[in-house]
Amino acid sequence: MSCDVLSATQAKKYTIFLGHTGQDVTASNFAAFLSHECKREQVSCFYDAGSIHPGIVYDACIQDAVKNCEVFISILSPTYFKRYW
């Protein structure tokens, strides 16, 4: 199972993609906060903890979300730069 894939002619699935490393609690908490605020303001937002459900292929879902977002926000932290992407 994977995320829904949109064709190039369809509207973007997400307004915002929040990129962060889950290994950094502060970055994860900040991403969760931003995701919550987006929902409150009715802005579509991809946040992995709230957007990827059990049974979904994680990598395919991330790639699909990145391709189908209007804005990519990367939450940078010291741990972020130590990760192998």
N, C-alpha and C positions, 0 to 999 in steps of 0.2 A: 504494500500500500504506500502511496506517496501523496504529496499535496496536490491540489488542483492546479493544473497548468493552464495559463491563459495564452491565447494567441497574441501576436504582435499588434493586432488591430483592436483588441479589447482594452478597456480602461485598466489602469494599474489596480492591483488588488489591495495594496496598502499605501497609505500616504507616507508613513514613516516606518523604517526598519531600525530597531535598536540593536546595535552590535556591542557585545561586552564579553568578558570572560567570566564564566560562572565560578571560577576558582577564587575570585576576589569578591568577598562578601559586600564590601562597600559599593563596588561597581554594580553588583547584582541588585542590591537594595535600591540604588539610584535608578537603575533600569526599571525595576518594579514600580517605583514612584512615578517615573515618566510615563510608563504604560498606563498606570491608573489615571493620571491627569489627562492623557490622550482620550481614554474612554469617557472620562467625565465631560470632556469638551466635544465628544462625538467625532474624534479624529481616528481613522483606522490606523492601527499600529501593530507591527509584528514584534513581539517579545517572546523569545523562545519558551520561557516557563509558562506563559499563558496561551501560546499559539500552537505548540506541538503536543498532540495528544497521543496516548498509548497506541502502539501499532503503526505509527507513522515512521517512515524512513527519515531519520533526522537530517542527514546530509542533503538529501533531495529536497526536503522541505525548506531548509535554509537557502539553498541555491534558488529555488523557486521564489521565495520571498524577496531575496535580493534583486532578482530580475524583475520582480513585479512590485517595486516600491518607487515612490517619487523621490523620497529623501532618505539617505542612509546616515544615521547618526551613530558614530562610534564612540563609546565611552572608554576613554583611555585611562589606564592606571599602570603602575609599575609591573603588575602581574601580566597585564595585556601584552607588554612588549617581551616578556619572557616566554610566552607561549609559542609553540610551533604551529603555524597555521598551514 
